[in-house]
Amino acid sequence: MDKKAEPVEGGKQGLSMVDSSESSKAANELEQLRNKGHEYLRARQWNEARTAFNELLQYNHEDVDALNTLALALDRLGDYERMYETAQIALQVDSGSALALACKARALQKLDRVSEATIANDQALLLETNLAFAWFNRSGQQLLQDRFSESLRYAERALELDPTDARTWCNKALALVGLNRPYEALEAVNSSLTQDPDYLLALQVKGDILRRYARLDEVVVTMRHALEIAPEDISSLNLMAYALRSLGQFDRLLEVTQKLVQLTPDSHFAWDIHMGALRGLGRFEEASEAIDRVLEFDPTNVRYWMIKADNLYRLQRYREAVSVAEHALKIDDEYPPARRIHEKAMRMMYQQKKRKK
């Protein structure tokens, strides 16, 4: 008769110890993943942070810390629909999370749902009055409504709580620009770039302030950095084009304007400045096409008709130059440049006739 197998002494305790050990190991790995995610966030590695917190949420979809930090990463990535959804899930788990409410407010603001954003952000500040992110939100909401004094006040409050936030410094700069305090705005935007040298909006704001001061070489340097970060950013290209045209650097300007007309074929400014670049380089045949495009945007502008006449004159198409100059003078018969080009073209047209005889 077979004996029944006897249970190994201490078997259940051994299994329990193994389970406990495995559980502890898993908990440590998750904590390491969480710490890594926060490190990515501090290092502005937004994609890596998103991946880390998404992985954490696979283990626990009600992890409020992971949800809130994921929302913050999504904000930086410009994925506001997903940010809103994530903040909503966090609030379902913890309706008293001030950070989740502030994330919701930020997403709503960027989705042009400003009234709802204001309500959510006010709720966040009621729960946690020292939440810098919520004061940053409030500053941005005031900027959208051109309430520059209020925006400045809220930005300064946010900076008292967190002086390392580049975006809040930029909000302060924008508010100061709105209040016509450009020197202080330049100081604020420099503080923003100290915190984040690659912050595109701050680079654009700095470029625009420097343009106002006619510090055009500095505009070029600043916009070169901006375009290294975002080569097809229209605002940066426009500022770079303005500076290069003013400096008379037509070779470099043409590279920028070619990109501008490709990216924004319906932009009056793009074709105007492209026309100027071509003329500055003496490429009058190509400039003729650009001038015609500019005239589509502004067909009654006497200056553009005068430029067209001048361009035809430089191409030695004197009869056409006379005709176009006459059209310009019909728009404004007191416009001296049009009268001068008309007289020059008439003179050259008659000389050309004499030579043919």
Buried (B, 14 or more C-beta within 10 A) or exposed (E): EEEEEEEEEEEEEEEEEEEEEEEEEEEEEBEEBBEBBBEBBEEBBBEBBBBBBBBBBEEEEEBBBBBBBBBBBBBBBEBBEBBBBBBBBBBEBBEEBBBBBBBBBBBBBBBEBBEBBBBBBBBBBEBBEEBBBBBBBBBBBBBEEEBBEBBBBBBBBBBEBBEEBBBBBBBBBBBBBBBEBBEBBBBBBBBBBEBBEBBBBBBBBBBBBBBEEEBBEBBBEBBEBBBEEBEEBBBBBBBBBBBBBBBEBBEBBBEBBBBBBEEBEEBEBBBBBBBBBBBBBEBBEBBBEBBEBBBEBEEEBBBBBBBBBBBBBBBEBBBBBBBBBBBBBEBBEEBEBBBBBBEBBBEBBEEEEEEEE
